[in-house]
Amino acid sequence: MDGDRRSKVQRLYDACDAVFSPGKQGGGRQLPTLKQHADGMEAADVGIDADAGGEQGESERSSSSSDDETSPRAAARRVLSTRGFTRITYVHIHECDDFSMGVFCFPAGATLPLHDHPRMVVLSKLLYGSMRVSSYGWVTAPRRCGPRKGGLAKVVAVDELREAPCKASALFPRSGGNIHTLTAVTPCALLDVLAPPYSEALGRPSTYFSDTPVPAVPGLAVLEESDLPEGFRVVGAPYVGPELIVDMDLYDY
Ligand SMILES: [Fe+2]
């Protein structure tokens, strides 16, 4: 016990604030610390229980007397059961100008189509379950202004299996596979930190792509902007995890 009574999601938020908010001291130097916080996150830390019985939705869970008050289960006495989810469901935790935090909950077999993260850093932590990831990076440097609607991309990963428990992964504007598609092998949930968040007004829209391999050059593909598959939509669910106190500068890292 380190005496720090903040919830794990609060620690993650505070680390994001230190790394991504302009004018804070952390900057890139604190990125490894932020990743460590993400590495340690579990579904219960954000009020999600993949194994909860009953129907889909929010439920009350009373903690037993043996629960440590600082344990994830004690901190998140209300839980969101994802068991009955039939669509990809986004649980929004926080968004400010500098970063967003949320969880994508996938039913087995669901696919988030190929999409990019223009000029963004993405920190992802698989909270439970398993998924396959295929990703690309642009062959030429991303444009400084305006979204990119297509071009030549190199393959970074093909159906790479990720299984919880595993460490967090990071992708950057020019590395790590900035354009990716995610397919749930089993029901799974992915905690995503986007910095900065998507913003149509600020030239960071979410764009979906089709990919066509270049037959003569293995490892390359042409990406073109495409519509979402018919009927595809991400639905929302409430965040019921530990309360987040934003914009506080009370703690050291
Ligand atoms: Fe993504």
Residues whose N, C-alpha, C, O or C-beta is under 5 A from the ligand:
A	BS01	LIG	none
